[in-house]
C-alpha cells in the first residue's frame, strides 16, 4: 500500500512534470490553485476545496464512507468531488436556514423548491410580475402557499441569485422556442 505522503508527492510531481523550469508551477502554487486535492489515509480523506475568487478554501477530514457518498452525489449531478462537497454544504445550510424548502432532482437538474409547492424559480418568476408590491404577490398565492414560505423562497433567491436567474433564463429560452413553434432542447 502506498503511503499518503507518497501519493501527495506523486500529485505534486505530476503537477511539476514536463516543460521548462519556467513553465512549471511550484508545489506551493499548485496548492493555491488546485480545485480539489485529497489524501487518503486508512479511515479519512482530506479535501482541500478552493473555488472562485469570492470563495475561501477549507480543508476537512471525512470518513471514507462519506467521501464515497460525496463522490457518488457528484457523479449523479455531473460534478467533481469539490463541486459536490460545496453543493452538499450549501444545501445543508439552505435547509437549516429555509425549512420550508427542499431540493428536487428532475430533467432540468437539481433545484430548490417549496415543500409540496412550486420550485423557487417559479415563485420568483411570479414575484417579478408583482415587484415591489409584496401584498399583491402574497394575495396571488393566498390559500395555496403560506406567506412565510413565499418569503423563504425570496430569501433563497436573495442568497443564490445566479442559480435562480439561470433557471429563469432557461425557462424563458424554452418558452421562446415553444412560441416560435420549435421543440425545446
Secondary structure, DSSP 8 states (H G I E B T S, - for coil): ---HHHHHHHHHHHHH-SS-TTTS--HHHHHHH-SEEEEE-SSEEEEEE--STT---EEEEEEHHHHHHHHHHHHHTT--HHHHHHHHHHHHHHHHH-TTEEEE--TT--EEEETTS-BHHHHHHHHHHHTT-HHHHHHHTTTTS-HHHHHHHHHHHHHSHHHHHHHHHHHHHHHHHHHTT----
